[in-house]
Amino acid sequence: CAVRFMNISICGTLIGMLKQIAIDGPVASGKTTVGRCVSHALSWRFLDTGLMYRAATWLILEKAVSLDQPKEMSAATAQANMELISCGETDVLLVDGVNIMRELRTLRVEETVSHVSKVSGVRKALINQQRIIARQGPIVMVGRDVGTVVLQNAPVKVYLEAPPDVRAFRRYTERLSDKENSTLEKVKLEIGNRDWIDSGRKESPLYPAKDAIVIDTSSLTINDVVRKILDMTKL
């Protein structure tokens, strides 16, 4: 984990059958960083389901499937084999045996993933693959429909949230650190558009599961949020 947690103790008994932690939330709510750190603390696998939508997008673009052909897009996704493997301290997503992690943050994928993720057949194919991965061992899974759709029976469900302005500033800061050219106003528009797409789509809209613990991360450190989730795994 990129963030060190020197004072977090996971002493105590973990819930006997606990093998899944589902973390959902809007873009830039902190779920990926938090989820990865929780998985490291527990020595569990970690899957950001958003990467699978990016992988499907990359695959569709590579196969030159037209974006106005949902059946073909869905078929290409369903035929692909996605695996989560451990590579040192990192979990890597393979598509048909190939590590494509470097391809998932390219501009062409970034500009297309929202369109691909709205396709019902694509979502169904990826949800099926996500459930297969989850059955292979203890996992922390993050996304936008993990607790509500993918892992409905997960013993621990968390929904992270923060106001749009807070999330936009976080994403803007990330881009500055990555030396990307952007403006705060542009990022605010992107965040607003993504929120509208995620909460308004017919398939798996974004909202907290009924049994999820909602955590506002606005004034909390990553350390604080991770500790709260780890506490949920104790008796």
Secondary structure, DSSP 8 states (H G I E B T S, - for coil): --S--SS----S-B-TT--EEEEE-STTSSHHHHHHHHHHHHT-EEEEHHHHHHHHHHHHHHTT--TT-HHHHHHHHHHS-EEEEEETTEEEEEETTEE-GGGTTSHHHHHHHHHHHT-HHHHHHHHHHHHHHHTTS-EEEEESSIIIIITTT-SEEEEEE--HHHHHHHHHHHHHHTT----HHHHHHHHHHHHHHHHH-SSS-----TT-EEEE-TT--HHHHHHHHHHHTB-
